[in-house]
Amino acid sequence: MKKIIHYSLSIALIFSLATGCKAIQNSNKTQRGAGIGVAGGALVGGLIGGNIGGALIGAAIGGVAGGLIGNHMDKQADKIEAVVPGAEVKRVGEGIQIIFDDKSGVNFAFDSSDLTTDAKKNLDAVAEVFLEFPDTDLMIQGYTDSVGNEDYNLKLSERRAKAVANYLKTKGVASKRFSSIKGFGEEHPRFDNADKDGQAKNRRVEIGVSANEQMIEDAKANSN
């Protein structure tokens, strides 16, 4: 599981986000939850804009309550990584970013939004973790490679996001937990679309896990 540290808004951080660099990795787990406030998180989230990492940073409440939420998320992230070792699991702010690409088993063939047998098996495992930790909201985002028409790819990415969300719902994950289900098409590629390997990795779905209102209320009550 990758550990992401988010500093206060310095010129260096703003520059790194604007140029698309990866966030600096370090810090202990409680600091990740407690180290960012609402105002700073919202601004950083706005700079990143449109991706799960930015949304998770913007949702952070900070303080002692944020640290408690972070500890809770650490446990959930560890379990997700254990059941789907091929997925990329990051603790971002006070939430979790899960990236399903060609190494995770939850990936898509070219021009397809169909879930494979392996994809369903891995989503079964993730769904069990989500059910074990019910006080969270989920964001689902779908992506494509850059081959083909941009508008078509946007719609394809939406179908991919919906395919994952709908399957998780069949496994008992409540519809109300999905705060957003959205496709971004060719935006935010993680790898070079110039070769087949990069294209395969960019055909992916990402899931963001954040505290719901109940978890936030409980954390604030326990932080006093």
Secondary structure by P-SEA (a helix, b strand, c coil): cbbbbbccccaaaaaaaaaccccbbbbcaaaaaccccaaaaaaaaaaacccaaaaaaaaccccaaaaaaaaaaaaaaaaaaaacccbbbbbcccbbbbbbccccccccccccccccaaaaaaaaaaaaaaaacccbbbbbbbbbcccccaaaaaaaaaaaaaaaaaaaaaaccccccccccccccccccccccccaaaaaaacbbbbbbbbcaaaaaaaaaaac
